[in-house]
Amino acid sequence: MSSNSNLPSMRRLVEQLRLEASVERIKVSQAAAELQQYCLLNATKDALLVGVPTGSNPFREPRSCSLL
Amino acid sequence: MGEMEQLRKEAESLKDQITAARKAVADATLPDTVSSTAVVGRVQLKTRKTLRGHLAKIYAMHWATDAKLCVSASQDGKLIVWDTLTTNKVNAIPLKSSWVMTCAYAPSGNMVACGGLDNMCSIYNLKGKDGNVKVMRELAAHTGYLSCCRFLSDSEIITSSGDCTCLLWDIETGTQKTTFAGHLGDCMSLAVPGDFKTFVSGACDFTAKLWDIRDSNCTHTFSGHESDVNAIAFFPNGNAVITGSDDATCKLFDLRSDQELITYQDSSIMCGVTSIAPSLSGRLILAGYDDFNVNIWDSLKAERVGVLAGHDNRVSCIGVSTDGMACCTGSWDSFLPSFSFKGQDNVMRLCKQNKQQYL
């Protein structure tokens, strides 16, 4: 995407790029490992992933009991 | 050399620097890192509740932090607050403008907000003394449509707009505190992480930006999408963002390594992504598409592991509750009975109403 061709815009763009260039970056190996770790550590709490025991599902309609 | 030429050269040099810096930390890839992890099994979600009541297309929905209530906005000119467990409507709020595009629930549960083609963000107090829900504030300053809004607290809200900016507002005074300018196209979506110190925005300039709320700086710009970024969400640990685009892909960008880690795409998917939400652990990504299907992705393995589809299940918005128990989709569908998906005992709910072509 090209930026505006006027001077103030260009100055702002350069300032912005300076800021973005200066951020600290960690290694992807660390970032990826931590994402994976977070997923695995929280998997058992993730109802959409592992489901919930029938009795403790608040959205499920309770089954009626019939006394025979 | 004129200043303009000097600046151009410096800009190019800085862009090269950023590219090089990103490359320098790219010592691994996400696929390599997770190569020994198995793909999750097929995910099949069952409709548990249907929230009926809107009379036109539902454009947006947002969960309350209690994971029981949610708010939805429809172009029938109503905001409805639902109790998702009982399916009761807690509030049905008539709007001044029916051209609503977004809605939000305050973390406290005290307020909801909405906005759209009226260019305003209207704040409603749900806990007024006499029990009536009234407009508390009308935040007007954007010169384009309101695409998204998210509360930071009862006194601050962030909005994104078709005027290419995002704004931080003081709700008490109804005035703008901070302007976040830098996007070169309509801002389509925004997301706030758990610490409320930053936010991310997706825009029609094909990028996503990370902003520092207090000093208004954009600290990271993520490119890679080949079309508008319509949807954006934080990965649950706050260290990554997921985006959905008109280029038919979703991407995961890591904030601390400042780069894209993976793309979620399939050659059979050719339509744009309209909404996106991660599951509680982040392992699943639910993405809504222009063909009104929802694809469920394994976020680590980048494989599609499920679909919320029925040919009349047309999804326009999606949200996962804060406790991760349920996913709510807003859709438009006429007179159909509730859908049932066979399979494991996961939870899904649908908001349904009449079918109406829009835009």
Interface residues (C-beta under 8 A of the other chain):
Chain A: M1 S3 S5 L7 M10 R11 L13 V14 Q16 L17 R18 L19 E20 A21 V23 E24 R25 I26 K27 V28 S29 Q30 A31 A32 A33 E34 L35 Q36 Y38 C39 L40 L41 N42 A43 K45 D46 A47 L48 L49 G51 V52 P53 T54 N57 P58 F59 R60 E61
Chain B: E3 M4 L7 R8 E10 A11 L14 K15 Q17 I18 A21 R22 A24 V25 A26 D27 A28 T29 L30 T33 V34 T37 V40 V43 L45 R48 K49 T84 L85 G182 L184 G185 D205 F206 N217 C218 T219 H220 T221 F235 P236 N237 N239 A240 D254 R256 S257 D258 Q259 L261 S279 L280 S281 G282 R283 L284 L286 S299 L300 V320 D323 G324 M325 A326 C327 Q344 D345 N346 V347 R349
